Amino acid sequence: MITAGAASGCPVAVARDPADATEALDLQELGWPWKDAPVRTLVRRIEQLQAERARAFGQLEAAHRQYLQSGPHHDFARYRSAVHEVTQAFAAASREVLALEAELAGPRVQPLLASHIRSLQQLEQTRLATVAMLQLMAIPELAKQDPDTRTHQLKLKVIKTMEAIGEVLQDLRFDAESAE
């Protein structure tokens, strides 16, 4: 997982919006490690970042489970700390993914690969928002207020989003092979 310390040392500019990703490229420091890397290396890095995101989702789920099991006086401080750490990991991964997208959209002139990465970012945002909503709905006080059908719908949305992420990654791999 990318830690806050590692993220602060990362020479990648932050693009707040996918449309701004090409501007992020201009802001990168010259020592960026992916500047002359082959496209397949960039795709491997995207896959590594996806694995880091998967681990972060696992940590988020474990922290939420511990929070719910901490009894009637839930240990919110511990949960908040875990959420903060995971949020930092997601943010660092997103910054690097956006920089890789900018590299492919800009100097590499690989708009198809860049669009796959943009789709991947959007799907990850959807997944994170949906998981957060599911976690909120699992809090006993809120669970009583919402019907089980909404929870079921959100779980299905997470599953479908994860399937779509897998498809985008597969398309990215395939199209990256064609690009080289």
Rosetta blueprint (number, residue, H / E / L):
1 M L
2 I L
3 T L
4 A H
5 G H
6 A H
7 A H
8 S H
9 G L
10 C L
11 P L
12 V L
13 A L
14 V L
15 A L
16 R L
17 D L
18 P H
19 A H
20 D H
21 A H
22 T H
23 E H
24 A H
25 L H
26 D H
27 L H
28 Q L
29 E L
30 L L
31 G L
32 W L
33 P L
34 W L
35 K L
36 D L
37 A L
38 P L
39 V H
40 R H
41 T H
42 L H
43 V H
44 R H
45 R H
46 I H
47 E H
48 Q H
49 L H
50 Q H
51 A H
52 E H
53 R H
54 A H
55 R H
56 A H
57 F H
58 G H
59 Q H
60 L H
61 E H
62 A H
63 A H
64 H H
65 R H
66 Q H
67 Y H
68 L H
69 Q H
70 S L
71 G L
72 P L
73 H L
74 H L
75 D L
76 F H
77 A H
78 R H
79 Y H
80 R H
81 S H
82 A H
83 V H
84 H H
85 E H
86 V H
87 T H
88 Q H
89 A H
90 F H
91 A H
92 A H
93 A H
94 S H
95 R H
96 E H
97 V H
98 L H
99 A H
100 L H
101 E H
102 A H
103 E H
104 L H
105 A H
106 G L
107 P L
108 R L
109 V L
110 Q L
111 P H
112 L H
113 L H
114 A H
115 S H
116 H H
117 I H
118 R H
119 S H
120 L H
121 Q H
122 Q H
123 L H
124 E H
125 Q H
126 T H
127 R H
128 L H
129 A H
130 T H
131 V H
132 A H
133 M H
134 L H
135 Q H
136 L H
137 M H
138 A L
139 I L
140 P H
141 E H
142 L H
143 A H
144 K L
145 Q L
146 D L
147 P L
148 D H
149 T H
150 R H
151 T H
152 H H
153 Q H
154 L H
155 K H
156 L H
157 K H
158 V H
159 I H
160 K H
161 T H
162 M H
163 E H
164 A H
165 I H
166 G H
167 E H
168 V H
169 L H
170 Q H
171 D H
172 L H
173 R H
174 F H
175 D H
176 A H
177 E H
178 S H
179 A H
180 E L
